[in-house]
Amino acid sequence: MSLRQIYFDNNATTPLHPEVKKEMIAAMEMFGNPSSMHAFGREARANVEDARRRVAGFMGADESEIVFTGSGSEANNTVLSLFVCGSSQCIPGMSPTIITSKIEHPCVLETSQCLTHRGVKVKFLDVDRYGKVDLQQLEEMLSEGGVGLVSVMMANNEIGTLQDISAISRIARQYGAYTHTDAVQAFGKVPVDVNELGVDFLTISGHKIYGPKGIGALYVRKGIPYCPFIRGGHQERGRRAGTENTLGILGLAMAVDMRTAEMAQEEVRLQGLKDMLRRGIEESIDDALFNGHPVDSLPNTLNVSFPGAEGESILLYLDLAGIAVSTGSACASGSLDPSHVLLATGVDAERAHGSIRISLGRHNTVEEVEYLLEVLPGIISRIRNMSTAYIKGGIHAAAR
């Protein structure tokens, strides 16, 4: 009998949508360089610009405000690095101080730390037990003056908590600071409109929305100071050097089209599966502790801790049962350190080590959730029975 293969790690990456795959296969014969002036190049250029319009339209932007990048991480690095340019007079008057949160994606946190060695001051916002940033602390930091950028992710990749980006942008604007949001996990799962959010910069990635890997996009509001992170060519209106990834761009645009057609209905369906999963865990497993905001959260993301059971052990046992989940961010999966996100919400290191993330996708079904609920209680029980540290109702269970 063949083993089931069930994928519950959609926040790490998603499979190509069938329509995206079809679009990319059809475009493989279009090899022209979009910067070339002959017919081959003009064909590629026309398709790239059509894709730009489609991506821009989905987020309420103008096509001229979209810069295609190689990834969401590159787009985030681009925005943060504007402040190094500011210190070297690429962007006169840009204040080299950044405010971000303690639960950002590693590409923001590590870049921010790097920039501190290059003359940029970085302040880190606290979050509450649910992962919400402290807006009062934000205003206090801004009132100290000299802040050029506030960068807060729209949806956390590990616990799914959604931030009030509109409020953050409004507060930042009052103090003359620009606003950036890493919307990689939110885009295509919940509505994202740059005008409603009020942001100056916004980041997305193709492979999180059933598009290809190796393609992302950065929204840059008209009139905002900007200089390229990658130099050496006139591509993307001089904002990002390097020959455009035509296939990736067309794949991203088709993925966006599919989000336009499917997102609203899928949001409701995935929320139903998530609720079913949470209820099933609560009813069948003692001392299951849920992380993230209970309401303001992505409809597909459930992060849960099982005191007395290591997250890595849970992951491996589930993998043997044909089920793929995660212990947190895929970009940090090689680390043995507990999740920085969970630690920032006040979760102790032991509970953080016993956490898994289940992230649902368009292909997941009720039957797959039922199968997970069938095998998970036995796995947790088995691991806990092997652990001398776990005592039901003891210190671990009390750490709620």
C-alpha positions in Angstrom: 0.0 0.0 0.0 1.4 3.4 -1.0 2.0 6.0 1.7 -0.2 9.1 1.7 1.6 12.3 0.8 -0.1 15.3 2.4 1.5 18.7 2.2 0.7 21.1 5.1 3.7 23.5 4.7 2.3 26.1 2.3 3.8 29.0 4.1 7.2 27.6 3.2 6.3 27.3 -0.5 3.4 26.3 -2.7 3.0 24.0 -5.6 2.6 25.6 -9.0 -1.0 26.3 -9.9 -1.9 24.2 -13.0 -2.8 27.4 -14.9 0.6 28.9 -13.9 2.4 25.8 -15.2 0.5 26.0 -18.4 1.3 29.7 -18.9 5.0 29.1 -18.3 5.2 26.1 -20.6 3.5 28.1 -23.4 6.0 31.0 -22.9 9.1 28.9 -23.0 9.6 29.5 -26.7 9.6 33.3 -26.1 13.4 33.7 -25.5 13.9 37.3 -26.5 15.6 39.7 -24.2 13.0 42.3 -23.2 15.6 45.1 -23.6 16.3 44.2 -27.2 14.7 46.4 -29.9 14.1 43.7 -32.5 10.8 41.7 -32.8 11.9 39.0 -30.4 12.7 41.5 -27.7 9.6 43.6 -28.3 7.4 40.5 -27.9 9.1 39.7 -24.5 8.8 43.4 -23.4 5.1 43.5 -24.3 4.5 40.4 -22.2 6.5 41.7 -19.2 4.6 45.0 -19.2 1.3 43.2 -19.4 2.3 41.1 -16.4 3.3 44.3 -14.6 -0.2 45.8 -15.1 -1.8 42.6 -13.8 0.3 42.4 -10.7 -0.2 46.2 -10.0 -3.9 46.0 -10.5 -4.3 43.2 -7.9 -2.8 45.5 -5.1 -4.4 48.8 -6.3 -1.1 50.1 -7.6 0.0 51.8 -10.8 2.1 49.7 -13.1 4.9 52.2 -12.9 5.1 51.5 -9.2 6.1 47.8 -9.6 9.7 46.6 -9.7 10.2 42.9 -10.4 12.9 41.3 -8.2 14.5 37.9 -7.8 12.7 37.2 -4.5 10.9 38.7 -1.5 14.1 38.7 0.4 15.8 40.8 -2.3 12.9 43.2 -2.3 13.1 43.6 1.5 16.9 44.1 1.3 16.4 46.7 -1.3 14.1 48.8 0.9 16.3 48.6 4.0 19.4 49.4 2.0 18.0 52.7 0.9 19.2 54.0 4.2 22.8 53.1 3.5 22.4 55.0 0.3 21.0 57.9 2.2 24.1 58.1 4.4 26.2 58.3 1.3 24.0 61.0 -0.3 22.4 58.8 -2.9 19.1 60.0 -1.4 19.7 63.4 0.3 17.8 64.0 3.5 16.9 60.3 4.2 17.2 59.7 7.9 19.3 56.7 8.6 17.1 55.3 11.4 14.8 52.3 11.0 12.1 50.9 13.3 11.1 47.3 12.8 9.6 44.5 14.9 11.2 41.6 16.8 9.2 39.0 14.8 10.2 40.0 11.3 11.4 37.5 8.7 15.1 36.8 9.0 15.9 38.7 5.8 14.7 41.9 7.5 16.2 41.2 11.0 19.6 40.1 9.6 19.8 43.0 7.2 18.8 45.4 9.9 21.6 44.0 12.2 24.1 44.3 9.3 23.1 47.9 8.7 23.9 48.9 12.3 27.5 48.4 11.4 27.2 50.8 8.5 25.8 53.8 10.3 22.1 52.9 10.5 20.4 53.0 13.8 17.7 50.3 14.3 15.0 50.2 16.9 13.0 47.0 17.5 9.3 47.0 18.5 8.0 44.6 21.1 4.9 42.4 20.5 2.3 41.1 22.8 1.5 37.5 23.6 -0.4 37.2 20.3 2.3 38.8 18.1 0.7 42.2 17.7 3.2 45.2 17.7 2.9 47.8 20.4 1.5 50.9 18.6 2.1 53.1 21.7 5.8 52.1 21.7 5.9 52.8 18.0 4.7 56.4 18.5 7.1 56.9 21.4 10.0 55.7 19.2 8.9 58.0 16.4 8.5 61.0 18.7 12.2 60.8 19.5 12.8 62.0 16.0 15.1 61.0 13.1 13.3 57.9 11.9 13.3 57.4 8.2 11.5 54.1 7.8 9.1 51.9 9.7 9.1 48.3 8.4 6.6 45.8 9.9 5.4 42.6 8.2 1.7 42.4 7.4 1.3 38.7 8.4 3.8 36.7 10.4 5.0 33.6 8.6 5.2 31.4 11.7 2.1 32.3 13.7 -0.1 34.0 11.1 -0.8 37.1 13.1 -2.0 40.1 11.0 -0.8 43.6 11.9 -2.8 46.8 11.5 -0.6 48.2 8.8 -3.0 51.1 8.1 -2.6 52.3 11.6 1.2 51.9 11.5 1.4 53.9 8.3 -0.8 56.6 9.7 1.3 57.0 12.8 4.6 56.9 10.8 3.3 59.6 8.4 2.5 61.9 11.2 6.2 61.9 12.1 7.6 62.1 8.5 8.7 58.5 8.3 8.2 56.2 5.3 6.4 52.8 5.8 7.3 49.4 4.4 5.5 46.1 4.8 6.7 42.6 4.0 3.4 41.3 2.6 4.9 38.0 1.3 2.7 35.8 3.5 -0.4 38.0 3.3 -0.5 38.7 -0.4 -3.0 36.4 -2.1 -4.4 35.0 1.1 -6.2 38.2 2.4 -7.0 41.5 0.6 -3.9 43.7 0.1 -4.5 47.2 -1.3 -1.6 49.6 -1.1 -3.8 52.6 -0.9 -5.9 51.3 2.0 -2.7 50.2 3.8 -1.1 53.6 3.1 2.4 52.1 2.7 5.3 53.5 0.6 6.9 50.1 0.0 5.4 46.6 -0.1 7.0 43.3 -0.9 5.6 40.1 -2.4 6.9 36.7 -3.6 5.7 34.4 -6.4 6.2 31.0 -4.8 3.9 31.8 -1.8 0.9 32.1 -4.1 1.3 29.0 -6.3 3.7 30.8 -8.7 7.3 30.0 -9.5 10.3 30.5 -7.3 13.0 33.0 -8.1 10.5 35.9 -8.7 9.2 38.6 -6.4 8.1 42.2 -6.7 8.5 45.5 -4.8 5.9 48.2 -4.8 7.4 51.7 -4.6 4.9 54.5 -4.3 5.3 57.3 -6.9 7.6 60.1 -5.7 9.3 58.1 -3.0 13.1 58.4 -2.9 14.7 55.3 -4.3 18.0 54.0 -5.5 18.8 50.5 -6.9 20.1 47.7 -4.8 21.5 45.9 -7.8 23.3 48.2 -10.3 24.7 47.8 -13.7 21.8 48.0 -16.2 18.7 50.0 -17.2 16.2 47.3 -16.6 13.1 47.9 -14.5 13.3 51.6 -15.4 16.8 51.7 -13.9 15.6 50.4 -10.6 16.9 46.8 -10.7 19.7 45.8 -13.0 19.8 42.3 -14.6 17.9 40.8 -17.6 14.3 40.3 -16.6 13.2 36.8 -15.7 10.5 36.7 -18.3 9.2 33.2 -17.5 9.1 34.0 -13.8 7.3 37.3 -14.3 4.6 35.7 -16.5 4.2 32.9 -14.0 3.8 35.5 -11.2 1.2 37.4 -13.2 -0.8 34.2 -13.9 -0.6 33.3 -10.2 -2.0 36.7 -9.4 -4.8 36.2 -11.9 -5.7 32.9 -10.2 -5.7 34.7 -6.8 -8.2 37.2 -8.3 -10.4 34.3 -9.3 -10.0 32.1 -6.3 -8.9 34.0 -3.2 -12.2 35.1 -1.7 -13.8 31.6 -1.8 -10.6 29.9 -0.7 -10.1 32.2 2.3 -13.5 31.0 3.7 -12.7 27.3 2.9 -9.3 27.4 4.5 -10.6 29.2 7.6 -13.1 26.3 7.9 -10.3 23.7 7.7 -8.2 25.6 10.2 -11.1 25.8 12.7 -11.7 22.1 12.2 -8.1 21.4 12.9 -7.9 23.5 16.0 -11.1 22.0 17.5 -9.8 18.5 16.7 -6.5 19.1 18.4 -8.2 20.7 21.5 -10.5 17.7 21.8 -7.9 14.9 21.3 -4.7 16.2 22.8 -4.1 17.4 26.3 -2.0 20.5 27.0 -2.1 21.8 23.4 -1.2 25.5 23.4 -2.0 27.6 20.4 0.3 30.5 19.3 -0.7 33.7 17.5 -3.8 35.8 17.4 -7.1 33.9 17.7 -8.9 36.3 15.3 -6.5 38.6 13.4 -4.6 35.8 11.7 -4.1 34.3 8.3 -7.0 31.8 7.5 -4.5 29.0 6.6 -2.0 29.2 9.5 -2.1 27.3 12.8 0.9 27.2 15.2 0.6 24.9 18.2 2.9 23.9 21.0 2.9 20.5 22.7 4.7 20.6 26.0 6.8 17.5 26.5 7.2 16.9 22.8 10.0 18.3 20.6 8.9 20.0 17.4 11.6 18.2 15.4 10.4 14.8 16.6 6.8 15.6 15.8 7.8 16.7 12.3 9.8 13.5 11.7 7.0 11.2 13.0 4.5 13.0 10.8 6.8 12.8 7.8 6.9 9.0 8.3 3.2 9.1 8.2 3.3 11.0 4.9 2.4 14.4 6.3 4.6 17.5 5.8 4.5 20.3 8.4 7.1 22.8 9.7 8.6 23.8 13.0 8.6 27.4 11.9 10.2 29.5 9.2 11.7 27.5 6.4 14.5 30.0 6.1 15.5 29.2 9.7 14.9 25.4 9.7 18.6 24.6 9.8 18.8 26.3 13.2 18.5 24.5 16.5 17.6 27.7 18.3 14.0 28.2 19.4 11.8 30.4 17.2 12.6 34.1 17.7 8.9 34.8 16.9 7.6 32.7 19.8 10.2 33.9 22.2 9.2 37.5 21.4 5.6 36.7 22.3 6.7 35.5 25.7 6.7 31.8 25.1 9.5 30.1 27.0 12.2 28.2 25.1 11.0 24.8 26.1 7.5 25.4 24.8 8.9 27.1 21.6 10.9 23.9 20.9 7.7 21.9 21.1 5.9 23.9 18.4 4.8 23.0 14.9 3.3 25.1 12.2 0.5 23.7 10.0 -0.1 25.9 6.9 -3.0 24.9 4.6 -3.2 25.5 0.9 -5.7 25.4 -2.0 -5.2 21.7 -2.6 -5.8 20.6 1.0 -9.1 18.8 1.8 -11.3 17.8 4.8 -10.1 14.2 4.4 -6.5 15.3 4.8 -7.2 17.3 7.9 -9.1 14.3 9.3 -6.1 12.1 8.6 -3.8 14.5 10.4 -6.2 14.5 13.4 -6.2 10.7 13.3 -2.4 10.3 13.5 -1.3 13.3 15.5 -2.6 12.3 19.0 -0.8 9.0 18.9 2.4 10.7 17.8 2.3 13.3 20.7 1.5 10.5 23.2 4.4 8.4 22.0 6.9 11.2 22.2 5.6 12.3 25.6 5.8 8.8 27.0 9.5 8.8 26.0 10.1 12.1 27.7 11.0 12.0 31.4 10.4 15.8 31.5 6.7 15.7 30.7 4.2 15.4 33.5 0.5 15.8 32.6 -0.9 18.7 34.6 2.6 19.6 35.9 4.8 22.6 35.3 4.7 22.3 31.5 0.9 22.3 31.3 0.8 25.2 33.6 3.0 27.3 31.3 0.0 28.6 29.5 
